[in-house]
Amino acid sequence: MAARSPITTHILDGGRGAPASGVQVILFHEDPSSQTYRSLAESLTDQNGRCEQLLPPGTSVAAGNYYLRFKTRSYFQTRGESSFYPFIDIHFEVTDPTQHHHVPLLLNNYSYSTYRGC
């Protein structure tokens, strides 16, 4: 297996029963002193709906609060479909920076769900 980012995601479009490719994903990290978020990385999901190189392999992440922003409006617009959510933010906490953090997103035009992956 190739080296991967310490934070990854995978998007499946439940309405189509297929991976969601070409979705813009932005990773943010909270500065604990100012309690503001700053962007760390940005990427697009591949043809399998995966974003495994969001951060360069071997990058260290700090403990703290993060979120992934998924730009879903443009994904659905390219398919000629409407969507209730222009973007989806998934907030999560890294308590052990030595662990890999995988944040899958299952979506369709009017709902979504997520879980801690492995």
C-alpha positions in Angstrom: 0.0 0.0 0.0 1.3 3.4 -0.9 1.9 6.0 1.8 -1.1 8.1 2.5 -2.0 11.4 4.2 -2.6 11.1 8.0 -6.2 12.4 7.3 -8.2 10.9 4.5 -11.7 10.8 3.2 -13.9 8.9 0.9 -17.3 10.1 -0.6 -20.0 7.7 -1.8 -23.1 9.1 -3.6 -25.9 7.0 -2.2 -28.4 8.3 -4.8 -26.3 7.0 -7.6 -24.7 4.0 -5.8 -21.3 5.2 -6.9 -18.2 7.1 -5.7 -18.4 10.9 -5.8 -15.5 12.0 -8.0 -14.3 15.6 -8.5 -15.6 16.9 -5.2 -13.5 19.7 -3.7 -12.3 19.0 -0.2 -10.7 21.5 2.1 -9.0 20.6 5.5 -9.1 23.1 8.3 -7.3 23.1 11.7 -8.3 25.2 14.7 -5.6 27.5 16.3 -6.2 26.8 20.0 -4.9 30.2 21.1 -7.3 32.2 18.8 -10.0 29.6 18.4 -10.0 30.4 14.6 -9.7 27.9 11.8 -7.1 28.1 9.0 -7.0 26.0 5.8 -4.2 23.4 5.8 -4.9 21.6 2.5 -7.2 21.3 -0.5 -7.8 18.6 -3.0 -10.3 16.9 -5.3 -11.7 13.4 -4.8 -10.4 10.9 -7.4 -12.5 8.6 -9.7 -13.1 6.3 -6.7 -14.3 9.2 -4.5 -11.2 9.0 -2.4 -8.9 11.8 -1.2 -5.9 9.9 0.1 -3.2 12.6 -0.5 -4.9 15.5 1.2 -1.7 16.1 3.2 1.7 14.8 2.0 2.4 11.3 3.3 4.5 11.5 6.5 3.1 14.8 7.5 2.6 15.1 11.2 -0.7 16.5 12.5 -1.2 18.1 15.9 -3.8 17.1 18.4 -6.8 19.4 18.2 -9.9 20.3 16.3 -10.2 19.9 12.5 -12.9 20.0 9.9 -13.3 18.9 6.4 -15.4 21.0 4.0 -16.9 19.2 1.1 -18.1 21.5 -1.7 -21.2 19.5 -2.7 -23.2 22.1 -4.7 -20.8 22.1 -7.6 -20.7 18.3 -7.6 -24.5 18.1 -8.0 -24.6 21.0 -10.4 -22.2 19.2 -12.8 -24.8 16.4 -12.9 -27.7 18.7 -13.6 -29.1 18.1 -10.1 -30.1 20.3 -7.2 -29.0 19.8 -3.6 -30.1 21.0 -0.2 -26.5 21.4 1.0 -24.1 23.8 -0.8 -21.3 22.4 1.3 -20.9 19.9 4.2 -18.6 20.5 7.1 -17.5 17.6 9.2 -15.8 18.5 12.5 -13.7 16.0 14.3 -11.0 15.9 17.0 -7.6 14.4 16.7 -6.6 13.1 20.2 -3.8 10.8 19.1 -1.8 12.3 16.3 0.0 9.0 15.7 -3.2 7.4 14.5 -4.6 7.6 10.9 -7.9 9.5 10.7 -10.3 8.5 8.0 -13.6 10.5 7.6 -16.0 8.9 5.1 -19.0 10.8 3.8 -22.1 9.1 2.5 -24.3 11.7 0.7 -27.2 12.2 -1.7 -29.0 15.4 -2.7 -30.9 15.9 0.5 -29.1 14.0 3.3 -25.7 12.8 4.4 -24.0 10.7 7.1 -20.5 10.1 8.3 -18.6 7.9 10.7 -15.0 7.3 12.0 -13.4 5.1 9.4 -10.2 3.1 9.6 
